[in-house]
Amino acid sequence: MLKVLNVFPSFSVPDVDAARRFYGDTLGLEVKDAVMGNLEIVLPGGAHVTAYPKPNHQPATFTILNLIVPDVDSAVDELAAAGIDMEHYDMPGLKTDERGIASGRGPDIAWFKDPFGNVLSVIAATEGITG
């Protein structure tokens, strides 16, 4: 059996300095320089994710981070005030309202993209999804 000492997720960005500003200044997460020019993003609770530079970066086509928040409406307001646009979806089983919030099929959730096209979400803390 494989002996695993720890685990961390990672995703690519084309510009680590811009990632530092977005994740640190805009979203207010703790960021640290890491080995090999990577950026460590410290998440609430102590976990971390690594953003690594990739010149031929292709944005993830899935949600890379779900940020658990007490209230999605307030989080959307704060993100909009920071100049971040919410994504809008109109698909079978997933429809967002005019603000980009999906509700009624589980916890309220809204998606947005980082400056590099990676998808993130703000999702309401509920039983089973706690902050």
N, CA, C and O atoms as CSV, one atom per row, in Angstrom:
chain,resi,resn,atom,element,x,y,z
A,1,MET,N,N,0.846,-1.183,0.000
A,1,MET,CA,C,0.000,0.000,0.000
A,1,MET,C,C,0.882,1.235,0.000
A,1,MET,O,O,1.931,1.258,0.645
A,2,LEU,N,N,0.465,2.240,-0.710
A,2,LEU,CA,C,1.176,3.512,-0.795
A,2,LEU,C,C,1.156,4.213,0.551
A,2,LEU,O,O,0.096,4.348,1.163
A,3,LYS,N,N,2.313,4.661,1.019
A,3,LYS,CA,C,2.380,5.420,2.268
A,3,LYS,C,C,2.258,6.899,1.927
A,3,LYS,O,O,3.170,7.472,1.330
A,4,VAL,N,N,1.139,7.525,2.301
A,4,VAL,CA,C,0.869,8.934,2.020
A,4,VAL,C,C,1.058,9.727,3.303
A,4,VAL,O,O,0.444,9.416,4.323
A,5,LEU,N,N,1.906,10.753,3.258
A,5,LEU,CA,C,2.174,11.566,4.438
A,5,LEU,C,C,1.214,12.737,4.581
A,5,LEU,O,O,0.892,13.148,5.695
A,6,ASN,N,N,0.762,13.269,3.463
A,6,ASN,CA,C,-0.149,14.403,3.477
A,6,ASN,C,C,-0.689,14.566,2.063
A,6,ASN,O,O,-0.250,13.871,1.146
A,7,VAL,N,N,-1.627,15.468,1.882
A,7,VAL,CA,C,-2.230,15.709,0.582
A,7,VAL,C,C,-2.493,17.195,0.441
A,7,VAL,O,O,-2.871,17.850,1.412
A,8,PHE,N,N,-2.297,17.743,-0.760
A,8,PHE,CA,C,-2.711,19.115,-1.027
A,8,PHE,C,C,-3.164,19.225,-2.475
A,8,PHE,O,O,-2.570,18.616,-3.364
A,9,PRO,N,N,-4.210,19.996,-2.710
A,9,PRO,CA,C,-4.662,20.231,-4.082
A,9,PRO,C,C,-3.878,21.376,-4.709
A,9,PRO,O,O,-3.265,22.183,-4.010
A,10,SER,N,N,-3.908,21.434,-6.029
A,10,SER,CA,C,-3.242,22.532,-6.732
A,10,SER,C,C,-3.974,22.831,-8.029
A,10,SER,O,O,-4.738,22.008,-8.534
A,11,PHE,N,N,-3.729,24.025,-8.559
A,11,PHE,CA,C,-4.271,24.422,-9.848
A,11,PHE,C,C,-3.305,25.404,-10.482
A,11,PHE,O,O,-2.476,26.005,-9.798
A,12,SER,N,N,-3.416,25.564,-11.791
A,12,SER,CA,C,-2.470,26.428,-12.492
A,12,SER,C,C,-3.004,27.834,-12.687
A,12,SER,O,O,-4.211,28.070,-12.734
A,13,VAL,N,N,-2.061,28.761,-12.798
A,13,VAL,CA,C,-2.335,30.156,-13.135
A,13,VAL,C,C,-1.202,30.617,-14.050
A,13,VAL,O,O,-0.089,30.101,-13.948
A,14,PRO,N,N,-1.455,31.561,-14.927
A,14,PRO,CA,C,-0.364,32.040,-15.774
A,14,PRO,C,C,0.504,33.092,-15.099
A,14,PRO,O,O,1.603,33.378,-15.575
A,15,ASP,N,N,0.027,33.680,-13.987
A,15,ASP,CA,C,0.729,34.795,-13.353
A,15,ASP,C,C,0.554,34.696,-11.836
A,15,ASP,O,O,-0.512,35.004,-11.304
A,16,VAL,N,N,1.605,34.265,-11.153
A,16,VAL,CA,C,1.541,34.070,-9.699
A,16,VAL,C,C,1.347,35.396,-8.958
A,16,VAL,O,O,0.635,35.437,-7.954
A,17,ASP,N,N,1.961,36.468,-9.433
A,17,ASP,CA,C,1.786,37.766,-8.758
A,17,ASP,C,C,0.338,38.229,-8.834
A,17,ASP,O,O,-0.201,38.737,-7.851
A,18,ALA,N,N,-0.303,38.059,-9.997
A,18,ALA,CA,C,-1.717,38.417,-10.133
A,18,ALA,C,C,-2.574,37.503,-9.263
A,18,ALA,O,O,-3.571,37.951,-8.696
A,19,ALA,N,N,-2.204,36.242,-9.150
A,19,ALA,CA,C,-2.937,35.309,-8.280
A,19,ALA,C,C,-2.808,35.741,-6.828
A,19,ALA,O,O,-3.779,35.680,-6.074
A,20,ARG,N,N,-1.613,36.178,-6.428
A,20,ARG,CA,C,-1.405,36.658,-5.063
A,20,ARG,C,C,-2.337,37.829,-4.763
A,20,ARG,O,O,-2.951,37.883,-3.697
A,21,ARG,N,N,-2.440,38.758,-5.699
A,21,ARG,CA,C,-3.319,39.915,-5.497
A,21,ARG,C,C,-4.789,39.489,-5.436
A,21,ARG,O,O,-5.526,39.950,-4.564
A,22,PHE,N,N,-5.223,38.619,-6.349
A,22,PHE,CA,C,-6.626,38.220,-6.376
A,22,PHE,C,C,-7.001,37.419,-5.127
A,22,PHE,O,O,-7.959,37.764,-4.435
A,23,TYR,N,N,-6.257,36.360,-4.839
A,23,TYR,CA,C,-6.615,35.494,-3.717
A,23,TYR,C,C,-6.326,36.159,-2.371
A,23,TYR,O,O,-7.055,35.940,-1.403
A,24,GLY,N,N,-5.278,36.959,-2.304
A,24,GLY,CA,C,-4.933,37.630,-1.053
A,24,GLY,C,C,-5.691,38.928,-0.838
A,24,GLY,O,O,-6.382,39.085,0.168
A,25,ASP,N,N,-5.567,39.861,-1.778
A,25,ASP,CA,C,-6.178,41.179,-1.599
A,25,ASP,C,C,-7.671,41.183,-1.883
A,25,ASP,O,O,-8.447,41.705,-1.082
A,26,THR,N,N,-8.085,40.614,-2.999
A,26,THR,CA,C,-9.500,40.674,-3.383
A,26,THR,C,C,-10.362,39.733,-2.546
A,26,THR,O,O,-11.402,40.139,-2.027
A,27,LEU,N,N,-9.930,38.467,-2.414
A,27,LEU,CA,C,-10.739,37.514,-1.638
A,27,LEU,C,C,-10.395,37.510,-0.154
A,27,LEU,O,O,-11.169,36.989,0.648
A,28,GLY,N,N,-9.269,38.072,0.226
A,28,GLY,CA,C,-8.915,38.160,1.639
A,28,GLY,C,C,-8.386,36.881,2.248
A,28,GLY,O,O,-8.399,36.728,3.470
A,29,LEU,N,N,-7.920,35.954,1.417
A,29,LEU,CA,C,-7.332,34.723,1.936
A,29,LEU,C,C,-5.854,34.960,2.234
A,29,LEU,O,O,-5.222,35.823,1.626
A,30,GLU,N,N,-5.317,34.198,3.162
A,30,GLU,CA,C,-3.888,34.296,3.464
A,30,GLU,C,C,-3.108,33.642,2.325
A,30,GLU,O,O,-3.434,32.531,1.908
A,31,VAL,N,N,-2.096,34.315,1.830
A,31,VAL,CA,C,-1.255,33.762,0.770
A,31,VAL,C,C,0.201,33.817,1.201
A,31,VAL,O,O,0.613,34.721,1.927
A,32,LYS,N,N,0.975,32.838,0.745
A,32,LYS,CA,C,2.395,32.755,1.087
A,32,LYS,C,C,3.166,32.307,-0.148
A,32,LYS,O,O,2.661,31.537,-0.965
A,33,ASP,N,N,4.391,32.799,-0.274
A,33,ASP,CA,C,5.267,32.284,-1.315
A,33,ASP,C,C,5.631,30.847,-0.948
A,33,ASP,O,O,5.844,30.531,0.222
A,34,ALA,N,N,5.698,30.002,-1.938
A,34,ALA,CA,C,6.025,28.597,-1.716
A,34,ALA,C,C,7.199,28.213,-2.615
A,34,ALA,O,O,7.699,29.042,-3.376
A,35,VAL,N,N,7.624,26.993,-2.530
A,35,VAL,CA,C,8.771,26.510,-3.300
A,35,VAL,C,C,8.511,26.605,-4.805
A,35,VAL,O,O,7.368,26.544,-5.259
A,36,MET,N,N,9.565,26.750,-5.543
A,36,MET,CA,C,9.567,26.726,-7.013
A,36,MET,C,C,8.666,27.787,-7.637
A,36,MET,O,O,8.105,27.571,-8.711
A,37,GLY,N,N,8.524,28.943,-6.964
A,37,GLY,CA,C,7.720,30.022,-7.527
A,37,GLY,C,C,6.227,29.833,-7.389
A,37,GLY,O,O,5.445,30.569,-7.989
A,38,ASN,N,N,5.824,28.848,-6.600
A,38,ASN,CA,C,4.399,28.590,-6.380
A,38,ASN,C,C,3.829,29.545,-5.345
A,38,ASN,O,O,4.572,30.215,-4.627
A,39,LEU,N,N,2.515,29.601,-5.275
A,39,LEU,CA,C,1.810,30.405,-4.289
A,39,LEU,C,C,0.974,29.471,-3.433
A,39,LEU,O,O,0.182,28.687,-3.956
A,40,GLU,N,N,1.145,29.549,-2.131
A,40,GLU,CA,C,0.337,28.764,-1.206
A,40,GLU,C,C,-0.814,29.633,-0.724
A,40,GLU,O,O,-0.602,30.735,-0.220
A,41,ILE,N,N,-2.026,29.132,-0.880
A,41,ILE,CA,C,-3.221,29.819,-0.411
A,41,ILE,C,C,-3.703,29.057,0.816
A,41,ILE,O,O,-4.100,27.896,0.728
A,42,VAL,N,N,-3.660,29.728,1.954
A,42,VAL,CA,C,-4.061,29.101,3.210
A,42,VAL,C,C,-5.568,29.291,3.364
A,42,VAL,O,O,-6.067,30.416,3.335
A,43,LEU,N,N,-6.269,28.211,3.522
A,43,LEU,CA,C,-7.721,28.235,3.621
A,43,LEU,C,C,-8.152,28.251,5.078
A,43,LEU,O,O,-7.426,27.751,5.938
A,44,PRO,N,N,-9.326,28.819,5.375
A,44,PRO,CA,C,-9.822,28.767,6.751
A,44,PRO,C,C,-9.824,27.313,7.239
A,44,PRO,O,O,-10.217,26.404,6.507
A,45,GLY,N,N,-9.389,27.111,8.456
A,45,GLY,CA,C,-9.297,25.765,9.001
A,45,GLY,C,C,-7.897,25.191,8.878
A,45,GLY,O,O,-7.606,24.145,9.457
A,46,GLY,N,N,-7.011,25.871,8.120
A,46,GLY,CA,C,-5.623,25.447,8.063
A,46,GLY,C,C,-5.204,24.676,6.831
A,46,GLY,O,O,-4.006,24.523,6.592
A,47,ALA,N,N,-6.139,24.187,6.043
A,47,ALA,CA,C,-5.756,23.498,4.806
A,47,ALA,C,C,-5.162,24.512,3.845
A,47,ALA,O,O,-5.311,25.718,4.038
A,48,HIS,N,N,-4.499,24.033,2.826
A,48,HIS,CA,C,-3.964,24.951,1.831
A,48,HIS,C,C,-4.073,24.339,0.435
A,48,HIS,O,O,-4.193,23.126,0.261
A,49,VAL,N,N,-4.026,25.222,-0.533
A,49,VAL,CA,C,-4.030,24.829,-1.938
A,49,VAL,C,C,-2.890,25.597,-2.593
A,49,VAL,O,O,-2.587,26.721,-2.193
A,50,THR,N,N,-2.271,25.010,-3.578
A,50,THR,CA,C,-1.137,25.632,-4.246
A,50,THR,C,C,-1.530,26.084,-5.644
A,50,THR,O,O,-2.101,25.318,-6.419
A,51,ALA,N,N,-1.219,27.332,-5.955
A,51,ALA,CA,C,-1.353,27.843,-7.321
A,51,ALA,C,C,0.049,27.839,-7.917
A,51,ALA,O,O,0.970,28.440,-7.362
A,52,TYR,N,N,0.204,27.164,-9.041
A,52,TYR,CA,C,1.527,27.064,-9.652
A,52,TYR,C,C,1.532,27.729,-11.022
A,52,TYR,O,O,0.532,27.693,-11.738
A,53,PRO,N,N,2.660,28.335,-11.385
A,53,PRO,CA,C,2.724,29.023,-12.668
A,53,PRO,C,C,2.782,28.029,-13.823
A,53,PRO,O,O,3.506,27.034,-13.778
A,54,LYS,N,N,2.003,28.323,-14.855
A,54,LYS,CA,C,2.001,27.487,-16.055
A,54,LYS,C,C,1.809,28.415,-17.250
A,54,LYS,O,O,0.720,28.957,-17.439
A,55,PRO,N,N,2.841,28.604,-18.051
A,55,PRO,CA,C,2.748,29.552,-19.162
A,55,PRO,C,C,1.623,29.242,-20.152
A,55,PRO,O,O,1.027,30.165,-20.707
A,56,ASN,N,N,1.329,27.980,-20.379
A,56,ASN,CA,C,0.251,27.609,-21.304
A,56,ASN,C,C,-1.008,27.211,-20.541
A,56,ASN,O,O,-1.714,26.278,-20.924
A,57,HIS,N,N,-1.276,27.929,-19.463
A,57,HIS,CA,C,-2.436,27.690,-18.590
A,57,HIS,C,C,-3.733,27.571,-19.383
A,57,HIS,O,O,-4.007,28.364,-20.284
A,58,GLN,N,N,-4.509,26.581,-19.033
A,58,GLN,CA,C,-5.879,26.423,-19.519
A,58,GLN,C,C,-6.771,26.416,-18.294
A,58,GLN,O,O,-6.538,25.618,-17.386
A,59,PRO,N,N,-7.795,27.280,-18.227
A,59,PRO,CA,C,-8.635,27.323,-17.032
A,59,PRO,C,C,-9.327,25.985,-16.776
A,59,PRO,O,O,-9.676,25.256,-17.705
A,60,ALA,N,N,-9.510,25.689,-15.511
A,60,ALA,CA,C,-10.261,24.491,-15.129
A,60,ALA,C,C,-11.708,24.639,-15.587
A,60,ALA,O,O,-12.274,25.729,-15.508
A,61,THR,N,N,-12.299,23.569,-16.056
A,61,THR,CA,C,-13.688,23.597,-16.518
A,61,THR,C,C,-14.649,23.174,-15.409
A,61,THR,O,O,-15.825,22.911,-15.664
A,62,PHE,N,N,-14.152,23.111,-14.200
A,62,PHE,CA,C,-14.930,22.705,-13.038
A,62,PHE,C,C,-14.606,23.652,-11.895
A,62,PHE,O,O,-13.667,24.441,-11.995
A,63,THR,N,N,-15.359,23.589,-10.823
A,63,THR,CA,C,-15.134,24.456,-9.669
A,63,THR,C,C,-13.895,23.988,-8.919
A,63,THR,O,O,-13.833,22.850,-8.455
A,64,ILE,N,N,-12.902,24.882,-8.801
A,64,ILE,CA,C,-11.660,24.501,-8.120
A,64,ILE,C,C,-11.701,24.761,-6.626
A,64,ILE,O,O,-11.034,24.068,-5.858
A,65,LEU,N,N,-12.483,25.762,-6.201
A,65,LEU,CA,C,-12.624,26.073,-4.776
A,65,LEU,C,C,-14.066,26.456,-4.489
A,65,LEU,O,O,-14.660,27.254,-5.214
A,66,ASN,N,N,-14.624,25.887,-3.435
A,66,ASN,CA,C,-15.941,26.269,-2.929
A,66,ASN,C,C,-15.707,26.995,-1.615
A,66,ASN,O,O,-15.249,26.398,-0.641
A,67,LEU,N,N,-16.019,28.269,-1.591
A,67,LEU,CA,C,-15.821,29.076,-0.386
A,67,LEU,C,C,-17.117,29.066,0.417
A,67,LEU,O,O,-18.131,29.605,-0.025
A,68,ILE,N,N,-17.079,28.460,1.583
A,68,ILE,CA,C,-18.263,28.349,2.425
A,68,ILE,C,C,-18.463,29.677,3.143
A,68,ILE,O,O,-17.564,30.169,3.823
A,69,VAL,N,N,-19.646,30.246,2.983
A,69,VAL,CA,C,-19.953,31.568,3.546
A,69,VAL,C,C,-21.246,31.496,4.356
A,69,VAL,O,O,-22.070,30.610,4.132
A,70,PRO,N,N,-21.428,32.436,5.305
A,70,PRO,CA,C,-22.658,32.414,6.089
A,70,PRO,C,C,-23.879,32.815,5.277
A,70,PRO,O,O,-24.987,32.361,5.561
A,71,ASP,N,N,-23.689,33.667,4.262
A,71,ASP,CA,C,-24.818,34.164,3.491
A,71,ASP,C,C,-24.364,34.449,2.054
A,71,ASP,O,O,-23.517,35.314,1.830
A,72,VAL,N,N,-24.918,33.733,1.097
A,72,VAL,CA,C,-24.505,33.875,-0.299
A,72,VAL,C,C,-24.879,35.250,-0.844
A,72,VAL,O,O,-24.100,35.844,-1.589
A,73,ASP,N,N,-26.058,35.770,-0.489
A,73,ASP,CA,C,-26.457,37.095,-0.978
A,73,ASP,C,C,-25.433,38.154,-0.587
A,73,ASP,O,O,-25.034,38.969,-1.419
A,74,SER,N,N,-25.010,38.147,0.663
A,74,SER,CA,C,-24.020,39.112,1.133
A,74,SER,C,C,-22.678,38.899,0.445
A,74,SER,O,O,-22.003,39.862,0.082
A,75,ALA,N,N,-22.293,37.645,0.266
A,75,ALA,CA,C,-21.024,37.344,-0.401
A,75,ALA,C,C,-21.048,37.838,-1.843
A,75,ALA,O,O,-20.058,38.391,-2.322
A,76,VAL,N,N,-22.165,37.645,-2.538
A,76,VAL,CA,C,-22.291,38.126,-3.917
A,76,VAL,C,C,-22.180,39.651,-3.944
A,76,VAL,O,O,-21.534,40.212,-4.829
A,77,ASP,N,N,-22.808,40.319,-2.977
A,77,ASP,CA,C,-22.691,41.778,-2.892
A,77,ASP,C,C,-21.237,42.209,-2.712
A,77,ASP,O,O,-20.775,43.139,-3.373
A,78,GLU,N,N,-20.522,41.536,-1.820
A,78,GLU,CA,C,-19.125,41.880,-1.569
A,78,GLU,C,C,-18.257,41.625,-2.800
A,78,GLU,O,O,-17.392,42.436,-3.132
A,79,LEU,N,N,-18.485,40.510,-3.469
A,79,LEU,CA,C,-17.714,40.211,-4.672
A,79,LEU,C,C,-18.008,41.221,-5.772
A,79,LEU,O,O,-17.095,41.669,-6.465
A,80,ALA,N,N,-19.273,41.581,-5.935
A,80,ALA,CA,C,-19.650,42.574,-6.947
A,80,ALA,C,C,-18.987,43.919,-6.637
A,80,ALA,O,O,-18.530,44.610,-7.547
A,81,ALA,N,N,-18.936,44.288,-5.356
A,81,ALA,CA,C,-18.296,45.543,-4.961
A,81,ALA,C,C,-16.800,45.524,-5.278
A,81,ALA,O,O,-16.190,46.573,-5.482
A,82,ALA,N,N,-16.216,44.327,-5.317
A,82,ALA,CA,C,-14.799,44.176,-5.649
A,82,ALA,C,C,-14.586,44.047,-7.158
A,82,ALA,O,O,-13.462,43.843,-7.615
A,83,GLY,N,N,-15.676,44.167,-7.931
A,83,GLY,CA,C,-15.561,44.115,-9.381
A,83,GLY,C,C,-15.630,42.724,-9.978
A,83,GLY,O,O,-15.248,42.523,-11.131
A,84,ILE,N,N,-16.110,41.769,-9.212
A,84,ILE,CA,C,-16.188,40.388,-9.689
A,84,ILE,C,C,-17.602,40.101,-10.176
A,84,ILE,O,O,-18.574,40.337,-9.458
A,85,ASP,N,N,-17.712,39.590,-11.398
A,85,ASP,CA,C,-18.996,39.220,-11.977
A,85,ASP,C,C,-19.323,37.769,-11.662
A,85,ASP,O,O,-18.449,36.902,-11.700
A,86,MET,N,N,-20.574,37.515,-11.354
A,86,MET,CA,C,-21.022,36.153,-11.120
A,86,MET,C,C,-21.295,35.486,-12.474
A,86,MET,O,O,-21.627,36.151,-13.456
A,87,GLU,N,N,-21.150,34.188,-12.500
A,87,GLU,CA,C,-21.500,33.402,-13.676
A,87,GLU,C,C,-23.016,33.197,-13.666
A,87,GLU,O,O,-23.638,33.190,-12.604
A,88,HIS,N,N,-23.599,33.033,-14.838
A,88,HIS,CA,C,-25.029,32.779,-14.963
A,88,HIS,C,C,-25.230,31.491,-15.751
A,88,HIS,O,O,-24.619,31.283,-16.799
A,89,TYR,N,N,-26.097,30.632,-15.226
A,89,TYR,CA,C,-26.357,29.348,-15.860
A,89,TYR,C,C,-27.853,29.181,-16.085
A,89,TYR,O,O,-28.665,29.584,-15.253
A,90,ASP,N,N,-28.204,28.589,-17.208
A,90,ASP,CA,C,-29.597,28.255,-17.525
A,90,ASP,C,C,-29.573,26.918,-18.237
A,90,ASP,O,O,-29.627,26.840,-19.464
A,91,MET,N,N,-29.490,25.860,-17.427
A,91,MET,CA,C,-29.405,24.495,-17.946
A,91,MET,C,C,-30.444,23.651,-17.219
A,91,MET,O,O,-30.916,24.027,-16.147
A,92,PRO,N,N,-30.794,22.528,-17.794
A,92,PRO,CA,C,-31.693,21.626,-17.058
A,92,PRO,C,C,-31.068,21.259,-15.709
A,92,PRO,O,O,-29.945,20.759,-15.654
A,93,GLY,N,N,-31.787,21.506,-14.651
A,93,GLY,CA,C,-31.308,21.175,-13.313
A,93,GLY,C,C,-30.443,22.250,-12.674
A,93,GLY,O,O,-30.081,22.125,-11.504
A,94,LEU,N,N,-30.103,23.302,-13.411
A,94,LEU,CA,C,-29.290,24.372,-12.834
A,94,LEU,C,C,-29.631,25.699,-13.503
A,94,LEU,O,O,-29.312,25.936,-14.668
A,95,LYS,N,N,-30.286,26.550,-12.729
A,95,LYS,CA,C,-30.620,27.880,-13.227
A,95,LYS,C,C,-30.293,28.876,-12.127
A,95,LYS,O,O,-30.700,28.713,-10.977
A,96,THR,N,N,-29.547,29.910,-12.503
A,96,THR,CA,C,-29.234,30.962,-11.551
A,96,THR,C,C,-30.176,32.135,-11.776
A,96,THR,O,O,-30.725,32.305,-12.865
A,97,ASP,N,N,-30.356,32.939,-10.739
A,97,ASP,CA,C,-31.209,34.124,-10.869
A,97,ASP,C,C,-30.420,35.272,-11.494
A,97,ASP,O,O,-29.283,35.084,-11.926
A,98,GLU,N,N,-31.015,36.450,-11.541
A,98,GLU,CA,C,-30.383,37.599,-12.185
A,98,GLU,C,C,-29.073,38.013,-11.514
A,98,GLU,O,O,-28.248,38.687,-12.130
A,99,ARG,N,N,-28.879,37.614,-10.256
A,99,ARG,CA,C,-27.629,37.931,-9.544
A,99,ARG,C,C,-26.592,36.825,-9.680
A,99,ARG,O,O,-25.448,36.986,-9.255
A,100,GLY,N,N,-26.993,35.693,-10.276
A,100,GLY,CA,C,-26.076,34.570,-10.433
A,100,GLY,C,C,-26.146,33.558,-9.313
A,100,GLY,O,O,-25.227,32.757,-9.143
A,101,ILE,N,N,-27.231,33.581,-8.540
A,101,ILE,CA,C,-27.370,32.681,-7.398
A,101,ILE,C,C,-28.335,31.549,-7.748
A,101,ILE,O,O,-29.440,31.787,-8.237
A,102,ALA,N,N,-27.902,30.325,-7.492
A,102,ALA,CA,C,-28.768,29.156,-7.652
A,102,ALA,C,C,-29.302,28.799,-6.271
A,102,ALA,O,O,-28.539,28.700,-5.310
A,103,SER,N,N,-30.608,28.608,-6.175
A,103,SER,CA,C,-31.204,28.243,-4.894
A,103,SER,C,C,-32.329,27.248,-5.138
A,103,SER,O,O,-32.803,27.078,-6.261
A,104,GLY,N,N,-32.739,26.600,-4.061
A,104,GLY,CA,C,-33.875,25.688,-4.137
A,104,GLY,C,C,-33.526,24.233,-4.377
A,104,GLY,O,O,-34.402,23.374,-4.282
A,105,ARG,N,N,-32.287,23.933,-4.682
A,105,ARG,CA,C,-31.862,22.541,-4.906
A,105,ARG,C,C,-30.646,22.236,-4.048
A,105,ARG,O,O,-29.631,21.760,-4.555
A,106,GLY,N,N,-30.739,22.499,-2.781
A,106,GLY,CA,C,-29.593,22.375,-1.886
A,106,GLY,C,C,-29.206,23.755,-1.400
A,106,GLY,O,O,-29.995,24.694,-1.501
A,107,PRO,N,N,-27.999,23.889,-0.873
A,107,PRO,CA,C,-27.601,25.199,-0.359
A,107,PRO,C,C,-27.484,26.225,-1.487
A,107,PRO,O,O,-27.142,25.882,-2.619
A,108,ASP,N,N,-27.772,27.481,-1.165
A,108,ASP,CA,C,-27.572,28.551,-2.137
A,108,ASP,C,C,-26.103,28.561,-2.551
A,108,ASP,O,O,-25.210,28.327,-1.737
A,109,ILE,N,N,-25.873,28.840,-3.840
A,109,ILE,CA,C,-24.515,28.840,-4.378
A,109,ILE,C,C,-24.434,29.805,-5.556
A,109,ILE,O,O,-25.394,29.963,-6.310
A,110,ALA,N,N,-23.290,30.440,-5.701
A,110,ALA,CA,C,-23.038,31.326,-6.845
A,110,ALA,C,C,-21.603,31.094,-7.292
A,110,ALA,O,O,-20.708,30.893,-6.471
A,111,TRP,N,N,-21.396,31.123,-8.594
A,111,TRP,CA,C,-20.084,30.870,-9.166
A,111,TRP,C,C,-19.499,32.135,-9.768
A,111,TRP,O,O,-20.223,33.008,-10.247
A,112,PHE,N,N,-18.169,32.219,-9.734
A,112,PHE,CA,C,-17.437,33.317,-10.359
A,112,PHE,C,C,-16.081,32.779,-10.799
A,112,PHE,O,O,-15.697,31.664,-10.443
A,113,LYS,N,N,-15.368,33.575,-11.570
A,113,LYS,CA,C,-14.065,33.136,-12.070
A,113,LYS,C,C,-12.956,34.014,-11.517
A,113,LYS,O,O,-13.142,35.204,-11.265
A,114,ASP,N,N,-11.794,33.390,-11.336
A,114,ASP,CA,C,-10.615,34.180,-10.990
A,114,ASP,C,C,-10.129,34.866,-12.270
A,114,ASP,O,O,-10.679,34.606,-13.341
A,115,PRO,N,N,-9.127,35.721,-12.192
A,115,PRO,CA,C,-8.683,36.442,-13.387
A,115,PRO,C,C,-8.157,35.539,-14.506
A,115,PRO,O,O,-7.922,36.006,-15.621
A,116,PHE,N,N,-7.974,34.264,-14.214
A,116,PHE,CA,C,-7.393,33.328,-15.170
A,116,PHE,C,C,-8.422,32.368,-15.747
A,116,PHE,O,O,-8.076,31.474,-16.518
A,117,GLY,N,N,-9.697,32.550,-15.373
A,117,GLY,CA,C,-10.773,31.721,-15.896
A,117,GLY,C,C,-11.118,30.501,-15.075
A,117,GLY,O,O,-12.038,29.764,-15.431
A,118,ASN,N,N,-10.398,30.262,-13.970
A,118,ASN,CA,C,-10.738,29.144,-13.087
A,118,ASN,C,C,-12.026,29.474,-12.345
A,118,ASN,O,O,-12.228,30.615,-11.931
A,119,VAL,N,N,-12.897,28.484,-12.173
A,119,VAL,CA,C,-14.197,28.686,-11.547
A,119,VAL,C,C,-14.114,28.446,-10.037
A,119,VAL,O,O,-13.541,27.459,-9.577
A,120,LEU,N,N,-14.705,29.383,-9.279
A,120,LEU,CA,C,-14.834,29.269,-7.830
A,120,LEU,C,C,-16.300,29.461,-7.488
A,120,LEU,O,O,-17.085,29.901,-8.327
A,121,SER,N,N,-16.670,29.134,-6.264
A,121,SER,CA,C,-18.043,29.396,-5.829
A,121,SER,C,C,-18.061,29.930,-4.415
A,121,SER,O,O,-17.119,29.746,-3.644
A,122,VAL,N,N,-19.160,30.599,-4.094
A,122,VAL,CA,C,-19.518,30.866,-2.708
A,122,VAL,C,C,-20.759,30.027,-2.451
A,122,VAL,O,O,-21.722,30.075,-3.216
A,123,ILE,N,N,-20.728,29.271,-1.384
A,123,ILE,CA,C,-21.812,28.341,-1.068
A,123,ILE,C,C,-22.201,28.525,0.389
A,123,ILE,O,O,-21.348,28.679,1.263
A,124,ALA,N,N,-23.498,28.505,0.632
A,124,ALA,CA,C,-24.009,28.746,1.983
A,124,ALA,C,C,-23.644,27.613,2.938
A,124,ALA,O,O,-23.761,26.433,2.607
A,125,ALA,N,N,-23.202,28.004,4.129
A,125,ALA,CA,C,-22.964,27.033,5.179
A,125,ALA,C,C,-24.311,26.455,5.601
A,125,ALA,O,O,-25.223,27.193,5.974
A,126,THR,N,N,-24.425,25.161,5.542
A,126,THR,CA,C,-25.648,24.469,5.939
A,126,THR,C,C,-25.226,23.186,6.671
A,126,THR,O,O,-24.037,22.885,6.776
A,127,GLU,N,N,-26.190,22.458,7.159
A,127,GLU,CA,C,-25.867,21.175,7.767
A,127,GLU,C,C,-25.190,20.318,6.714
A,127,GLU,O,O,-25.724,20.133,5.621
A,128,GLY,N,N,-24.033,19.801,7.034
A,128,GLY,CA,C,-23.262,19.010,6.097
A,128,GLY,C,C,-22.243,19.835,5.316
A,128,GLY,O,O,-21.268,19.288,4.801
A,129,ILE,N,N,-22.459,21.137,5.226
A,129,ILE,CA,C,-21.494,22.064,4.619
A,129,ILE,C,C,-21.307,23.169,5.636
A,129,ILE,O,O,-22.095,24.111,5.707
A,130,THR,N,N,-20.248,23.038,6.424
A,130,THR,CA,C,-20.077,24.000,7.526
A,130,THR,C,C,-18.843,24.844,7.343
A,130,THR,O,O,-17.879,24.436,6.696
A,131,GLY,N,N,-18.884,26.013,7.914
A,131,GLY,CA,C,-17.760,26.927,7.830
A,131,GLY,C,C,-17.062,27.041,9.149
A,131,GLY,O,O,-16.081,27.776,9.267
